[in-house]
Amino acid sequence: MTGLVVAFLVFDSVIKFIKPAPVTEAFAKLGWPVTLAATLGVICLACTVLYAIPRTAVLGAILLTGYLGGAVATHLRAGDPLFSHVLFPTYLGALLWAGLYLRKSGYGRWWPLRN
């Protein structure tokens, strides 16, 4: 679960630096200036790195929860569809915390792919 969350967030951060047409269109639709794309990419990437490092994973999860909450608020304000756009960051946050729980608590030992 953690790998899936990290992979998605790294991808999300990288495309904010590249700024392809879908990113610039999404920023315009959401009312954000595209000049903030790189700043949001840096914030997301920094929080994701903190989450990926076991020692700072809890801090990273807390920071990413705030970041994802801002995404929920932005999509809600823009009037985007509920289950596909508004709640997607919530789904990602649930995976984020579930992955952290399984990593930190040791309850993930039953998972067959874990060493």
C-alpha positions in Angstrom: 0.0 0.0 0.0 2.8 2.4 0.9 4.5 1.8 -2.4 1.3 2.5 -4.3 0.8 5.8 -2.5 4.4 6.8 -2.9 4.5 6.0 -6.6 1.3 8.0 -7.2 2.5 11.0 -5.2 5.9 11.0 -6.8 4.3 10.9 -10.3 1.9 13.7 -9.2 4.9 15.8 -8.1 6.9 15.2 -11.2 4.1 16.2 -13.6 3.8 19.4 -11.7 7.4 20.3 -12.6 6.9 19.2 -16.3 3.5 21.0 -16.6 2.0 19.1 -19.5 -1.3 20.5 -21.0 -3.6 18.5 -18.6 -1.9 20.0 -15.6 -2.1 23.6 -16.9 -5.8 23.0 -17.9 -6.5 21.6 -14.4 -4.8 24.5 -12.7 -6.8 27.0 -14.8 -10.1 25.1 -14.1 -9.4 25.0 -10.4 -8.5 28.7 -10.2 -4.9 28.2 -9.3 -2.1 30.1 -11.1 0.1 27.6 -13.0 3.1 29.3 -11.5 2.3 27.5 -8.2 2.6 24.1 -9.9 6.3 23.7 -9.1 5.8 24.9 -5.5 3.0 22.4 -4.9 5.3 19.7 -6.5 8.1 20.5 -4.1 5.7 20.4 -1.1 4.2 17.1 -2.2 7.6 15.5 -3.0 9.1 16.6 0.3 6.1 15.2 2.3 6.2 12.0 0.3 9.9 11.6 1.0 9.3 12.1 4.7 6.5 9.4 4.5 8.7 7.0 2.6 11.5 7.1 5.2 10.5 4.8 8.1 11.9 7.1 10.8 9.9 10.1 9.6 6.9 8.3 8.2 4.4 9.6 10.8 5.4 13.2 10.2 5.1 12.6 6.5 1.7 11.1 6.9 0.4 14.0 8.9 1.8 16.5 6.4 0.4 14.6 3.5 -3.0 14.4 5.2 -3.0 18.2 5.2 -1.9 18.4 1.6 -4.6 16.0 0.5 -7.2 17.9 2.6 -6.4 21.0 0.6 -6.9 19.0 -2.6 -10.4 17.9 -1.3 -11.3 21.5 -0.5 -10.1 22.8 -3.9 -12.1 20.2 -5.8 -15.1 20.7 -3.7 -15.0 24.5 -4.3 -14.6 24.0 -8.0 -17.7 21.8 -8.1 -16.0 18.7 -9.4 -17.7 15.3 -9.3 -17.8 13.9 -5.7 -16.6 10.3 -6.0 -14.0 10.7 -8.8 -12.4 14.0 -7.9 -13.4 15.4 -4.5 -13.1 12.1 -2.6 -10.0 10.7 -4.5 -7.6 12.4 -2.1 -9.6 10.9 0.8 -9.1 7.4 -0.8 -5.4 8.1 -1.1 -5.2 9.3 2.5 -6.9 6.1 3.7 -4.4 4.0 1.8 -1.6 6.2 3.2 -2.7 5.7 6.8 -3.5 2.0 6.3 0.0 1.4 4.8 1.6 3.3 7.7 -0.4 1.2 10.2 0.7 -2.0 8.6 4.3 -0.9 8.5 4.5 0.5 12.0 2.3 -1.9 14.0 3.7 -5.2 12.8 0.2 -6.3 11.9 1.3 -6.5 8.3 3.4 -9.6 9.1 0.6 -11.8 7.8 1.1 -10.3 4.4 2.8 -13.0 2.2 5.0 -10.6 0.3 6.6 -9.1 3.4 10.1 -10.3 4.4 
